[in-house]
Amino acid sequence: MGLRVAFQMDPIGGVSIDADSTFRLALEAQERGHRLFHYTPDRLLYREGRVLARGWPLEVRRVRGDHATLGPEAEVDLSEFDVVWLRQDPPFDMGYITTTHLLEMIHPRTLVVNDPVSVRNAPEKLLVLRFPHLTPPTAIARDLGTLRDFRARHGDIILKPLYGNGGAGVFKLSGEDGNLAALHELFTGFSREPLIVQKFLPAVRRGDKRVILVDGEPVGAINRVPAEGETRSNMHVGGRPEPAPLTARDREICAEIGPLLRERGLVFVGIDVIGDWLTEINVTSPTGIQELERFDGINAARLIWEAVERRRLG
């Protein structure tokens, strides 16, 4: 029997049908006989004991310029759905966090993927701190003195907002770069959040690998190569995806973090690996499954849905 599935995501009309992982998950769900509903995070609400959403029945197709059809607008009770996908893009701000609190009220009777409690407690650049032996030297701090001391010990560094995404606000600073204080002043002038600083890994010039895990198991990887003159490899800022094998080191990292991901209900995860080092564990709205399918023929969407169906249908 088909499941009733809601996608909490950014407006589906603007997604790329060739790159967006949520679109691919919706297409796979529809092909498996599930019924789809789409709403945006700002249309999630709580009223008198019920978690509701205002949105639209959804049909999808891989037709550029005509990839989605929305039915009549409706207000629905999400507790009556089988699955809700928590798939809006960061920033991981208080609006995002509020949606996890509301969805927690219906989970696990309605299966929310990924588990909203775990998403709230495991933002990309923080969950990774549980594995310091797998990561490059890292510090999280707001005061300039700590950042200066870190650079004095490690030389070239990467400085970025703790809750940023898509490569926004990421800076490489050499050991002699005079902009550290100015960047600290800029960031702390508009945000009360700390910064994250990591030792720069020269291996990033050969790419930043995205490894896809389903239920804690690696299913494949793609490499994201920075554009000429760029340090950032994110595809949002011109990074080029290319095929990549899973190495013994990748599998070693996944074997260590996989049990924690399964325990926390993090079904669909994308980790970032530079050289031999784990840099991020992406749980909010990971991407890369369409590129993986094109390069290696691995239907990660099918594997993800099989994992979801095992949880929902037993």
Protein Blocks (a to p, Z undefined) as FASTA:
>chain_A
ZZddddddddfklpcfklpmklmmmmmmmmnopacddddfklgcceehiacddddddddd
ddehiabccdddddddfklpmbdcdfbdcdddfklmmmmmmmmmmpckbacdddfklmmm
mgfklmmmmmmmlpccddddfbfklmmmmmmmnopaddddfkbgehiaiacddfklcklm
mmmmmmmmmocbdcddddddfklmnopcddddeehiafbdcdddddehiablcfknopac
ddddddfklmmmmmmmmmmmmmnopabacdddehjacfbdcfklgghjlmmmmmnopafk
lmmmmmmmmmmnZZ
